[in-house]
């Protein structure tokens, strides 16, 4: 990855540049910023989702190298986002259907009032130093992501809270007194933003030595060689690639479009899998009426594909 996107780069690994970014800052003008931001993205063929709130910006977008460069330059020209950092990966095809800029109460929804990463946060740990920290027997390692994300990849020895949404994480921490049994807590997430809040929350409720992986799993997979890695599996991403692996290469998972769960090649072979209709994770949670409705949607997607179009529900 490079911060100097003014220089066109070779399109190794895919024609599209995928930029994951976030920045916490006091941003009271977030509502008026929506339209110019959206217009710039549309003008440059950028697709994805950006969230704006009084606490800053968060999102993942994709486009040409030049388009992404223009977006990042525009964002860093704002006084609130001068120090914005981002992470890049590549995609062989456009991984998003459309461009969305949404106004939110929080740029990552934890649901706890008063948590401000600009005031208190855990200690950042560079990817090159992460293995040593999580291998320390005095460290408890916590994955802060949702259950469908941890299902396909996790750091060796990490605790999986098995949460459906990030809103469940604060209660999970409060209700696990065993987390106080060791002096150090190390947290990680996909790109780092959840840990800004989870480590701030941990310190607020009395934990002292709190650490988090700088740049998240994405940065670790980019910088740490596979032969030295303590990562086991693939990393779920919120776009059409579904997962990525070491070197930020596209993974082999597919997505169940009925329940949005990532599937392995073996799960796709299951008799419970029907494209766009069901998979082993959701078959028993849906009725036959649900599945028939999904089949109708899947037929519309197939018809749109024949016409050379992309169905909005695909």
Order of alpha helices (4+ residues) and beta strands (2+ residues): beta-alpha-beta-beta-alpha-beta-beta-beta-alpha-beta-alpha-beta-beta-alpha-beta-alpha-beta-alpha-beta-beta-beta-beta-beta-alpha-alpha
